[in-house]
């Protein structure tokens, strides 16, 4: 009887794990994916010249060659050293 209960629990665990993997795949998995379903390239991270925060390039703003984390910091300019 005890072995039957253990067998049922193992089968249930496998069934639950397979469902979790399917749900993860259906949601897109971990990380960003390209349109064709493959994982996209890693994004470049840059440091804000005003506060020093490191953010993805797509989330920041530029003023010429200088990178800032937000428009407010772009208007304030580089941090005085």
ABEGO torsion letter per residue (X at the ends): XAAAAAAAAAAAAAAAAAAAAAAAAAAGEBEBBBAAGBBBBBBBBBBBAAAGBBBBAAABBBBEABBBABAAAAAAEBBBX
